[in-house]
Structure formats: structure tokens, C-alpha cells
Amino acid sequence: MKKLSADANPHFHDLAHILFDQALLAEGGLPDDPAAYVKRVNALLV
């Protein structure tokens, strides 16, 4: 988690959202904004 700090990684905000959304999905829930989740994951993969 230390490597994910906002000071060390400019993508901290997106990575934190992806991590939270993946936890929701793993528990059978849905992200508040599925399109934003997909956009963040796609940006990470590029």
C-alpha cells in the first residue's frame, strides 16, 4: 500500500477506485459508475 501513496504514484486516485470497485464486484455488488470503472481499467491496461 505504501507504493500506492498519492505522493509516490500520480495514478493513486484511479488505482484506489479500481481496487474498491474490484472488491465490490468480488462481493457480488456493482460499482456506482460501471462505465468509469471500465474506463479506469482500460487506461491501466494501456
mmCIF file of the N, C-alpha and C atoms, coordinates in Angstrom:
data_MODEL
# 
_entry.id   MODEL 
# 
loop_
_atom_site.group_PDB 
_atom_site.id 
_atom_site.type_symbol 
_atom_site.label_atom_id 
_atom_site.label_alt_id 
_atom_site.label_comp_id 
_atom_site.label_asym_id 
_atom_site.label_entity_id 
_atom_site.label_seq_id 
_atom_site.pdbx_PDB_ins_code 
_atom_site.Cartn_x 
_atom_site.Cartn_y 
_atom_site.Cartn_z 
_atom_site.occupancy 
_atom_site.B_iso_or_equiv 
_atom_site.pdbx_formal_charge 
_atom_site.auth_seq_id 
_atom_site.auth_comp_id 
_atom_site.auth_asym_id 
_atom_site.auth_atom_id 
_atom_site.pdbx_PDB_model_num 
ATOM 1   N N  . MET A 1 1  ? 0.811   -1.189  0.000   1.00 0.00 ? 1  MET A N  1 
ATOM 2   C CA . MET A 1 1  ? 0.000   0.000   0.000   1.00 0.00 ? 1  MET A CA 1 
ATOM 3   C C  . MET A 1 1  ? 0.857   1.256   0.000   1.00 0.00 ? 1  MET A C  1 
ATOM 4   N N  . LYS A 1 2  ? 2.062   1.169   0.579   1.00 0.00 ? 2  LYS A N  1 
ATOM 5   C CA . LYS A 1 2  ? 2.921   2.349   0.600   1.00 0.00 ? 2  LYS A CA 1 
ATOM 6   C C  . LYS A 1 2  ? 3.269   2.805   -0.809  1.00 0.00 ? 2  LYS A C  1 
ATOM 7   N N  . LYS A 1 3  ? 3.418   1.863   -1.735  1.00 0.00 ? 3  LYS A N  1 
ATOM 8   C CA . LYS A 1 3  ? 3.747   2.215   -3.119  1.00 0.00 ? 3  LYS A CA 1 
ATOM 9   C C  . LYS A 1 3  ? 2.570   2.881   -3.820  1.00 0.00 ? 3  LYS A C  1 
ATOM 10  N N  . LEU A 1 4  ? 1.373   2.748   -3.273  1.00 0.00 ? 4  LEU A N  1 
ATOM 11  C CA . LEU A 1 4  ? 0.198   3.358   -3.873  1.00 0.00 ? 4  LEU A CA 1 
ATOM 12  C C  . LEU A 1 4  ? -0.076  4.766   -3.343  1.00 0.00 ? 4  LEU A C  1 
ATOM 13  N N  . SER A 1 5  ? 0.793   5.267   -2.477  1.00 0.00 ? 5  SER A N  1 
ATOM 14  C CA . SER A 1 5  ? 0.529   6.586   -1.899  1.00 0.00 ? 5  SER A CA 1 
ATOM 15  C C  . SER A 1 5  ? 0.438   7.647   -2.991  1.00 0.00 ? 5  SER A C  1 
ATOM 16  N N  . ALA A 1 6  ? -0.364  8.655   -2.751  1.00 0.00 ? 6  ALA A N  1 
ATOM 17  C CA . ALA A 1 6  ? -0.590  9.713   -3.738  1.00 0.00 ? 6  ALA A CA 1 
ATOM 18  C C  . ALA A 1 6  ? 0.699   10.432  -4.088  1.00 0.00 ? 6  ALA A C  1 
ATOM 19  N N  . ASP A 1 7  ? 1.626   10.539  -3.138  1.00 0.00 ? 7  ASP A N  1 
ATOM 20  C CA . ASP A 1 7  ? 2.891   11.218  -3.415  1.00 0.00 ? 7  ASP A CA 1 
ATOM 21  C C  . ASP A 1 7  ? 3.789   10.399  -4.332  1.00 0.00 ? 7  ASP A C  1 
ATOM 22  N N  . ALA A 1 8  ? 3.731   9.085   -4.199  1.00 0.00 ? 8  ALA A N  1 
ATOM 23  C CA . ALA A 1 8  ? 4.617   8.209   -4.966  1.00 0.00 ? 8  ALA A CA 1 
ATOM 24  C C  . ALA A 1 8  ? 4.053   7.845   -6.329  1.00 0.00 ? 8  ALA A C  1 
ATOM 25  N N  . ASN A 1 9  ? 2.747   7.937   -6.491  1.00 0.00 ? 9  ASN A N  1 
ATOM 26  C CA . ASN A 1 9  ? 2.140   7.492   -7.736  1.00 0.00 ? 9  ASN A CA 1 
ATOM 27  C C  . ASN A 1 9  ? 1.061   8.478   -8.184  1.00 0.00 ? 9  ASN A C  1 
ATOM 28  N N  . PRO A 1 10 ? 1.253   9.094   -9.342  1.00 0.00 ? 10 PRO A N  1 
ATOM 29  C CA . PRO A 1 10 ? 0.256   10.065  -9.818  1.00 0.00 ? 10 PRO A CA 1 
ATOM 30  C C  . PRO A 1 10 ? -1.090  9.431   -10.172 1.00 0.00 ? 10 PRO A C  1 
ATOM 31  N N  . HIS A 1 11 ? -1.144  8.113   -10.264 1.00 0.00 ? 11 HIS A N  1 
ATOM 32  C CA . HIS A 1 11 ? -2.379  7.409   -10.615 1.00 0.00 ? 11 HIS A CA 1 
ATOM 33  C C  . HIS A 1 11 ? -3.074  6.838   -9.381  1.00 0.00 ? 11 HIS A C  1 
ATOM 34  N N  . PHE A 1 12 ? -2.678  7.310   -8.206  1.00 0.00 ? 12 PHE A N  1 
ATOM 35  C CA . PHE A 1 12 ? -3.210  6.782   -6.953  1.00 0.00 ? 12 PHE A CA 1 
ATOM 36  C C  . PHE A 1 12 ? -4.739  6.788   -6.919  1.00 0.00 ? 12 PHE A C  1 
ATOM 37  N N  . HIS A 1 13 ? -5.337  7.897   -7.307  1.00 0.00 ? 13 HIS A N  1 
ATOM 38  C CA . HIS A 1 13 ? -6.798  8.048   -7.242  1.00 0.00 ? 13 HIS A CA 1 
ATOM 39  C C  . HIS A 1 13 ? -7.482  6.959   -8.072  1.00 0.00 ? 13 HIS A C  1 
ATOM 40  N N  . ASP A 1 14 ? -7.015  6.752   -9.303  1.00 0.00 ? 14 ASP A N  1 
ATOM 41  C CA . ASP A 1 14 ? -7.619  5.736   -10.170 1.00 0.00 ? 14 ASP A CA 1 
ATOM 42  C C  . ASP A 1 14 ? -7.372  4.328   -9.644  1.00 0.00 ? 14 ASP A C  1 
ATOM 43  N N  . LEU A 1 15 ? -6.162  4.068   -9.156  1.00 0.00 ? 15 LEU A N  1 
ATOM 44  C CA . LEU A 1 15 ? -5.852  2.739   -8.632  1.00 0.00 ? 15 LEU A CA 1 
ATOM 45  C C  . LEU A 1 15 ? -6.692  2.421   -7.399  1.00 0.00 ? 15 LEU A C  1 
ATOM 46  N N  . ALA A 1 16 ? -6.902  3.408   -6.542  1.00 0.00 ? 16 ALA A N  1 
ATOM 47  C CA . ALA A 1 16 ? -7.720  3.199   -5.350  1.00 0.00 ? 16 ALA A CA 1 
ATOM 48  C C  . ALA A 1 16 ? -9.167  2.898   -5.738  1.00 0.00 ? 16 ALA A C  1 
ATOM 49  N N  . HIS A 1 17 ? -9.676  3.618   -6.731  1.00 0.00 ? 17 HIS A N  1 
ATOM 50  C CA . HIS A 1 17 ? -11.040 3.355   -7.195  1.00 0.00 ? 17 HIS A CA 1 
ATOM 51  C C  . HIS A 1 17 ? -11.163 1.960   -7.805  1.00 0.00 ? 17 HIS A C  1 
ATOM 52  N N  . ILE A 1 18 ? -10.178 1.551   -8.596  1.00 0.00 ? 18 ILE A N  1 
ATOM 53  C CA . ILE A 1 18 ? -10.200 0.215   -9.195  1.00 0.00 ? 18 ILE A CA 1 
ATOM 54  C C  . ILE A 1 18 ? -10.202 -0.851  -8.104  1.00 0.00 ? 18 ILE A C  1 
ATOM 55  N N  . LEU A 1 19 ? -9.356  -0.679  -7.109  1.00 0.00 ? 19 LEU A N  1 
ATOM 56  C CA . LEU A 1 19 ? -9.277  -1.644  -6.017  1.00 0.00 ? 19 LEU A CA 1 
ATOM 57  C C  . LEU A 1 19 ? -10.608 -1.747  -5.277  1.00 0.00 ? 19 LEU A C  1 
ATOM 58  N N  . PHE A 1 20 ? -11.227 -0.616  -4.990  1.00 0.00 ? 20 PHE A N  1 
ATOM 59  C CA . PHE A 1 20 ? -12.518 -0.603  -4.309  1.00 0.00 ? 20 PHE A CA 1 
ATOM 60  C C  . PHE A 1 20 ? -13.601 -1.248  -5.172  1.00 0.00 ? 20 PHE A C  1 
ATOM 61  N N  . ASP A 1 21 ? -13.629 -0.885  -6.448  1.00 0.00 ? 21 ASP A N  1 
ATOM 62  C CA . ASP A 1 21 ? -14.647 -1.450  -7.352  1.00 0.00 ? 21 ASP A CA 1 
ATOM 63  C C  . ASP A 1 21 ? -14.473 -2.950  -7.523  1.00 0.00 ? 21 ASP A C  1 
ATOM 64  N N  . GLN A 1 22 ? -13.228 -3.425  -7.560  1.00 0.00 ? 22 GLN A N  1 
ATOM 65  C CA . GLN A 1 22 ? -12.997 -4.866  -7.670  1.00 0.00 ? 22 GLN A CA 1 
ATOM 66  C C  . GLN A 1 22 ? -13.477 -5.591  -6.423  1.00 0.00 ? 22 GLN A C  1 
ATOM 67  N N  . ALA A 1 23 ? -13.313 -4.972  -5.266  1.00 0.00 ? 23 ALA A N  1 
ATOM 68  C CA . ALA A 1 23 ? -13.828 -5.572  -4.029  1.00 0.00 ? 23 ALA A CA 1 
ATOM 69  C C  . ALA A 1 23 ? -15.347 -5.665  -4.074  1.00 0.00 ? 23 ALA A C  1 
ATOM 70  N N  . LEU A 1 24 ? -15.986 -4.605  -4.564  1.00 0.00 ? 24 LEU A N  1 
ATOM 71  C CA . LEU A 1 24 ? -17.445 -4.640  -4.717  1.00 0.00 ? 24 LEU A CA 1 
ATOM 72  C C  . LEU A 1 24 ? -17.877 -5.769  -5.649  1.00 0.00 ? 24 LEU A C  1 
ATOM 73  N N  . LEU A 1 25 ? -17.200 -5.888  -6.774  1.00 0.00 ? 25 LEU A N  1 
ATOM 74  C CA . LEU A 1 25 ? -17.539 -6.933  -7.741  1.00 0.00 ? 25 LEU A CA 1 
ATOM 75  C C  . LEU A 1 25 ? -17.329 -8.327  -7.146  1.00 0.00 ? 25 LEU A C  1 
ATOM 76  N N  . ALA A 1 26 ? -16.256 -8.494  -6.391  1.00 0.00 ? 26 ALA A N  1 
ATOM 77  C CA . ALA A 1 26 ? -15.965 -9.792  -5.780  1.00 0.00 ? 26 ALA A CA 1 
ATOM 78  C C  . ALA A 1 26 ? -17.041 -10.198 -4.787  1.00 0.00 ? 26 ALA A C  1 
ATOM 79  N N  . GLU A 1 27 ? -17.681 -9.218  -4.168  1.00 0.00 ? 27 GLU A N  1 
ATOM 80  C CA . GLU A 1 27 ? -18.745 -9.493  -3.197  1.00 0.00 ? 27 GLU A CA 1 
ATOM 81  C C  . GLU A 1 27 ? -20.124 -9.573  -3.842  1.00 0.00 ? 27 GLU A C  1 
ATOM 82  N N  . GLY A 1 28 ? -20.162 -9.447  -5.177  1.00 0.00 ? 28 GLY A N  1 
ATOM 83  C CA . GLY A 1 28 ? -21.428 -9.567  -5.875  1.00 0.00 ? 28 GLY A CA 1 
ATOM 84  C C  . GLY A 1 28 ? -22.145 -8.251  -6.105  1.00 0.00 ? 28 GLY A C  1 
ATOM 85  N N  . GLY A 1 29 ? -21.497 -7.139  -5.761  1.00 0.00 ? 29 GLY A N  1 
ATOM 86  C CA . GLY A 1 29 ? -22.098 -5.830  -5.962  1.00 0.00 ? 29 GLY A CA 1 
ATOM 87  C C  . GLY A 1 29 ? -21.674 -5.235  -7.297  1.00 0.00 ? 29 GLY A C  1 
ATOM 88  N N  . LEU A 1 30 ? -22.131 -4.020  -7.525  1.00 0.00 ? 30 LEU A N  1 
ATOM 89  C CA . LEU A 1 30 ? -21.782 -3.299  -8.743  1.00 0.00 ? 30 LEU A CA 1 
ATOM 90  C C  . LEU A 1 30 ? -21.205 -1.934  -8.377  1.00 0.00 ? 30 LEU A C  1 
ATOM 91  N N  . PRO A 1 31 ? -20.210 -1.466  -9.126  1.00 0.00 ? 31 PRO A N  1 
ATOM 92  C CA . PRO A 1 31 ? -19.686 -0.118  -8.891  1.00 0.00 ? 31 PRO A CA 1 
ATOM 93  C C  . PRO A 1 31 ? -20.788 0.917   -9.135  1.00 0.00 ? 31 PRO A C  1 
ATOM 94  N N  . ASP A 1 32 ? -20.671 2.063   -8.475  1.00 0.00 ? 32 ASP A N  1 
ATOM 95  C CA . ASP A 1 32 ? -21.649 3.141   -8.671  1.00 0.00 ? 32 ASP A CA 1 
ATOM 96  C C  . ASP A 1 32 ? -21.692 3.586   -10.123 1.00 0.00 ? 32 ASP A C  1 
ATOM 97  N N  . ASP A 1 33 ? -20.526 3.603   -10.768 1.00 0.00 ? 33 ASP A N  1 
ATOM 98  C CA . ASP A 1 33 ? -20.427 4.038   -12.160 1.00 0.00 ? 33 ASP A CA 1 
ATOM 99  C C  . ASP A 1 33 ? -19.632 2.994   -12.952 1.00 0.00 ? 33 ASP A C  1 
ATOM 100 N N  . PRO A 1 34 ? -20.307 1.962   -13.453 1.00 0.00 ? 34 PRO A N  1 
ATOM 101 C CA . PRO A 1 34 ? -19.601 0.892   -14.170 1.00 0.00 ? 34 PRO A CA 1 
ATOM 102 C C  . PRO A 1 34 ? -18.787 1.391   -15.369 1.00 0.00 ? 34 PRO A C  1 
ATOM 103 N N  . ALA A 1 35 ? -19.281 2.399   -16.070 1.00 0.00 ? 35 ALA A N  1 
ATOM 104 C CA . ALA A 1 35 ? -18.550 2.924   -17.225 1.00 0.00 ? 35 ALA A CA 1 
ATOM 105 C C  . ALA A 1 35 ? -17.227 3.546   -16.793 1.00 0.00 ? 35 ALA A C  1 
ATOM 106 N N  . ALA A 1 36 ? -17.222 4.244   -15.668 1.00 0.00 ? 36 ALA A N  1 
ATOM 107 C CA . ALA A 1 36 ? -15.982 4.845   -15.162 1.00 0.00 ? 36 ALA A CA 1 
ATOM 108 C C  . ALA A 1 36 ? -15.000 3.756   -14.742 1.00 0.00 ? 36 ALA A C  1 
ATOM 109 N N  . TYR A 1 37 ? -15.525 2.679   -14.149 1.00 0.00 ? 37 TYR A N  1 
ATOM 110 C CA . TYR A 1 37 ? -14.668 1.553   -13.768 1.00 0.00 ? 37 TYR A CA 1 
ATOM 111 C C  . TYR A 1 37 ? -13.972 0.963   -14.994 1.00 0.00 ? 37 TYR A C  1 
ATOM 112 N N  . VAL A 1 38 ? -14.734 0.715   -16.035 1.00 0.00 ? 38 VAL A N  1 
ATOM 113 C CA . VAL A 1 38 ? -14.166 0.152   -17.266 1.00 0.00 ? 38 VAL A CA 1 
ATOM 114 C C  . VAL A 1 38 ? -13.132 1.108   -17.860 1.00 0.00 ? 38 VAL A C  1 
ATOM 115 N N  . LYS A 1 39 ? -13.433 2.386   -17.840 1.00 0.00 ? 39 LYS A N  1 
ATOM 116 C CA . LYS A 1 39 ? -12.506 3.385   -18.374 1.00 0.00 ? 39 LYS A CA 1 
ATOM 117 C C  . LYS A 1 39 ? -11.177 3.376   -17.584 1.00 0.00 ? 39 LYS A C  1 
ATOM 118 N N  . ARG A 1 40 ? -11.262 3.283   -16.256 1.00 0.00 ? 40 ARG A N  1 
ATOM 119 C CA . ARG A 1 40 ? -10.048 3.250   -15.424 1.00 0.00 ? 40 ARG A CA 1 
ATOM 120 C C  . ARG A 1 40 ? -9.231  1.985   -15.703 1.00 0.00 ? 40 ARG A C  1 
ATOM 121 N N  . VAL A 1 41 ? -9.906  0.845   -15.801 1.00 0.00 ? 41 VAL A N  1 
ATOM 122 C CA . VAL A 1 41 ? -9.195  -0.417  -16.060 1.00 0.00 ? 41 VAL A CA 1 
ATOM 123 C C  . VAL A 1 41 ? -8.539  -0.371  -17.441 1.00 0.00 ? 41 VAL A C  1 
ATOM 124 N N  . ASN A 1 42 ? -9.258  0.118   -18.423 1.00 0.00 ? 42 ASN A N  1 
ATOM 125 C CA . ASN A 1 42 ? -8.680  0.215   -19.773 1.00 0.00 ? 42 ASN A CA 1 
ATOM 126 C C  . ASN A 1 42 ? -7.474  1.142   -19.795 1.00 0.00 ? 42 ASN A C  1 
ATOM 127 N N  . ALA A 1 43 ? -7.544  2.256   -19.085 1.00 0.00 ? 43 ALA A N  1 
ATOM 128 C CA . ALA A 1 43 ? -6.412  3.189   -19.034 1.00 0.00 ? 43 ALA A CA 1 
ATOM 129 C C  . ALA A 1 43 ? -5.213  2.516   -18.360 1.00 0.00 ? 43 ALA A C  1 
ATOM 130 N N  . LEU A 1 44 ? -5.469  1.701   -17.361 1.00 0.00 ? 44 LEU A N  1 
ATOM 131 C CA . LEU A 1 44 ? -4.393  0.995   -16.677 1.00 0.00 ? 44 LEU A CA 1 
ATOM 132 C C  . LEU A 1 44 ? -3.727  -0.022  -17.603 1.00 0.00 ? 44 LEU A C  1 
ATOM 133 N N  . LEU A 1 45 ? -4.531  -0.674  -18.435 1.00 0.00 ? 45 LEU A N  1 
ATOM 134 C CA . LEU A 1 45 ? -4.002  -1.687  -19.347 1.00 0.00 ? 45 LEU A CA 1 
ATOM 135 C C  . LEU A 1 45 ? -3.200  -1.099  -20.496 1.00 0.00 ? 45 LEU A C  1 
ATOM 136 N N  . VAL A 1 46 ? -3.454  0.147   -20.814 1.00 0.00 ? 46 VAL A N  1 
ATOM 137 C CA . VAL A 1 46 ? -2.738  0.790   -21.915 1.00 0.00 ? 46 VAL A CA 1 
ATOM 138 C C  . VAL A 1 46 ? -1.422  1.206   -21.402 1.00 0.00 ? 46 VAL A C  1 
# 
